[in-house]
Amino acid sequence: MMTDEKKITPEIIKAHGITPDEYDRIVKTLSREPNITELGMYSVMWSEHCSYKNTKPVLKTFPTSGPRLLVKAGEENAGIVDIGDGLAICFKIESHNHPSAIEPFQGAATGVGGILRDIFTMGARPVLLLNSLRFGKLESNVTKHLLKGVVSGISHYGNCMGIPTVGGEIYFHECYEGNPLVNVMALGIMPAGKIVKGKATGEGNPVYYVGATTGRDGLGGAAFASRDLTEKSKEDRPAVQVGDPFMEKLLMEACLELPETDAIVGMQDMGAAGLTCATSETAARASMGIEIDIARVPRREEGMTPYETMLSESQERMLIIVKKGKEKIVEDIFKKWDLHAVQIGEVKSGDRMKVYDHGELVADLPAKSLVDEGPIYIREEKRPIYLEEAQKLDLSKVKEPSDFKAVLKKLLSHPTIASKRWVWEQYDHMVRTDTVFYPGHDAGLVRIKGTKKGIAVTTDCNSLYCYLDPFEGGKIAVAEAARNVVCTGAVPLAVTDNLNFGNPMNPEIFWQIRQSANGITEACKALKTPVTGGNVSLYNQNPSGAIFPTPTIGMVGLLEDIDKRVPSHFQNEGDLIFLVGDTQNEIGGTYYLMIEHGLQKGLPPRLDLEVEISLQEFVLEAAREKELVSCHDLSEGGLGVALAESCFGFWKSLGAVVDHLELTVRKNAKEILREDALYFGETQSRVIISVRPSDKESVIKRAQQHGVPIYQIGKVTSDDKLQIGERISGSVSEFKSVYEAVIPARMK
Amino acid sequence: MKATVVVFPGSNCDSDCFNVMKDVMKADVQYVWHKEASLPKCDLVILPGGFSYGDYLRTGAIARFSPVMKAVKDHADQGRLLIGICNGFQILLEAGLLPGAMLRNKTLSFICKHVWLRTDDTNNPFTNKFKKGQTILIPIAHGEGNYTCDDATLKGLQDQNQIVFRYSSEAGKTGEEFNPNGSRDDIAGILNQKRNVLGMMPHPERSSEQVLGGSDGKQIWESLLVSVKS
């Protein structure tokens, strides 16, 4: 064993984010002190980003099984779901929050690159991207800089790869000031029988390094992402990687040729913790040993130490375990694409991971000790003190505004609710010629060529709800995501989650994590949408505080017949408008309360999963029977915003006269309904549908059969007028212009 | 119709073009890898959109040196049909098969959206099924579609009716507000002098099926079918 340049001191251990207890654990595993390379390897593999050491006990509670699951959460790089016709889909969401805070363009770009590798490493061709972004208030120059950088970064990488960005969400709230969230989701399609595993099986099989060269960029990125952001974080800029989408495009095409051959046993991308993670994980999954010589690793910089080589997070690199004797097949494919393919080692029996540098041993440890035997912490939990005050809301003191039209305009021009056209027109959302529903719909929808099928996808999380009640907020994130998918006519299949929180060492934060996860678990079980995997991003806090708990849910649904899709917007003059679902006096935690009254208080709306299930079953059945001309979910801004959005069609705007609210919704409400709750409340499990007059009776009957309240509230018109009850009347174009104008105006 | 789609290492609309030819137009279509020195004998060559070679230097600047480009030139020189879409148009400019050059969009950002085009020439193999002045709705998706050329070149293009498509309103009115990228004279697509090579920034392959929101672009393929048969 090479004895190292550097003596391991308590300062060095601390600088690696390793606790004294963890260090003792390493010494015990090795029966000796680690050298600096080994210490570095443990530090990245035992970081929260790679090991989930703080959240594993929570993640374990998620439901992870279902009849369609071919690969479950945690088994591989991403979950895989069977969609019939011999096809499977593979999807995952991942965060690139910390890098994007420091270097928004590259941070976001490499986030896209990383999640795409997670998909094609399994043998699936990525067909769509989504992103869930959170920033501070748009008025701030820092936010503008971050938004511009993140959007260009995503656009740069996704567009060049030729993978459409079909949807997502963007929130602007002061809690994300200095702590933006960049969560990127990708989905790929593959033949169900051609899953490529990330396993290093077969003693003697050669281990290949393919793709870009290794440099010092992204050194220790996983460890960097597992710390609080501070003023000094900018000094960590070398921990942000630099992306090359052209290289990744070549790598993707080459890697997707591999499953067509019989030449490989496994493939794994080099993402967080780079070469260390890829080699140890593939070996650990197969319960094998692995040996590599890093002298053979193609470099872009001179004089890199073993430590730097093993920890580099240079992008666009993969590890491939080739069947012995079939090396030429693999080498020829990479040669065609002008890429490096270099044998750097081989699979060994036993359990050791050995790293050599020019034949000299520089690291020798059990592969599983890096991957499966890291520390697990049961963190202390405590109900946050702020909740006492925050959940209090005396509705009698919330005065109803006199001008509801002005309130609606204010809501429509809040950047979180307003049109995101400025953003998604910078993303190629049509390449691959499969995008059927563009961004701006409840869910993105892509067809699968050669079949009748479509895949609907969305991401959702209302973090204000989660701040006020993380359990209910977690539940609602899942239910709303499922509802968005259902609105297109697709059946929700499964979930990928991105848990974004503050520092887990704070018991109040850990309580938020636990409660949100419990809410997600309850909703996923009830809606039969198992969690197939995802990502945890902690330490999203800076000296001014932690972000709101943000457990983002990515939901995937299957539409068996693309001709039965349901758009989100009104389509024809004369169609009848129905509000489906009951409305209650639910004003706590609403955007109306926040924007009109300046209050982020109260209990958020309650979600009854039984009611939600009935609603979703009704919508799906009516969609299958082709009775729904449009369907749009009610969320931030309630009925008023949902009706306005329904008028703002993608191809043309229509008007609406909603003149039956008093007679129907209010008359039938279980309590005396406040007008502001009727117009802007956020009661869950509600949708607006439009229906041809000839289908009126059958739709009402169908709703009744499902026990779902349904109210005919108005009709679609062709003139430029939106009238809602007696309180709001204006032209569609004036509402639309505030809705469309705010983000472009601020970003000028 | 026999068609060939050329694949450069960063092409990403290659399969979209292939699928339109095969599934929508039922044409006989094949891919050719950019390292090939020859092309199969065919009626139509398509240079698809994408980011050939990453386009870090200048769009299309490296692709024109691909071995296949010599064969593409020969194909065009023989009077057979060649269409370059988006990045394919940029490559045609760099290769000198069409005059002019591309600048970054006036917004300095990538733009992906549907735009209206006015068909200003129908006396060519690509738009013979159009009515002169007809407007079509078709998507663009590019960061560098701001076409430019010198005054003499522009005059030549105008005088010889080489400007096939201009950005316009739905009613066919041109003007700054309808031009998404700042291109000179609202140019969206031009022909060579021999009228057998068309370069255009908008993507007809993305608007050839109703399920994708519209099929105005399909008329281009239908025009080509007529040209090939006659």
Chai-1 contact restraints between the chains, C-beta under 6 A:
chainA,res_idxA,chainB,res_idxB,connection_type,confidence,min_distance_angstrom,max_distance_angstrom,comment,restraint_id
A,S155,B,F110,contact,1.0,0.0,6.0,A-B,restraint_1
A,N159,B,F110,contact,1.0,0.0,6.0,A-B,restraint_2
A,C160,B,F51,contact,1.0,0.0,6.0,A-B,restraint_3
A,G162,B,N12,contact,1.0,0.0,6.0,A-B,restraint_4
A,F246,B,G10,contact,1.0,0.0,6.0,A-B,restraint_5
A,F246,B,G54,contact,1.0,0.0,6.0,A-B,restraint_6
A,K249,B,G10,contact,1.0,0.0,6.0,A-B,restraint_7
A,L250,B,P9,contact,1.0,0.0,6.0,A-B,restraint_8
A,E425,B,I111,contact,1.0,0.0,6.0,A-B,restraint_9
A,E425,B,C112,contact,1.0,0.0,6.0,A-B,restraint_10
A,E425,B,K113,contact,1.0,0.0,6.0,A-B,restraint_11
A,Q426,B,S109,contact,1.0,0.0,6.0,A-B,restraint_12
A,Q426,B,F110,contact,1.0,0.0,6.0,A-B,restraint_13
A,D428,B,C112,contact,1.0,0.0,6.0,A-B,restraint_14
A,D428,B,A141,contact,1.0,0.0,6.0,A-B,restraint_15
A,H429,B,C112,contact,1.0,0.0,6.0,A-B,restraint_16
A,M430,B,P139,contact,1.0,0.0,6.0,A-B,restraint_17
A,M430,B,R206,contact,1.0,0.0,6.0,A-B,restraint_18
A,V431,B,N12,contact,1.0,0.0,6.0,A-B,restraint_19
A,T433,B,D16,contact,1.0,0.0,6.0,A-B,restraint_20
A,T433,B,R206,contact,1.0,0.0,6.0,A-B,restraint_21
A,V436,B,V211,contact,1.0,0.0,6.0,A-B,restraint_22
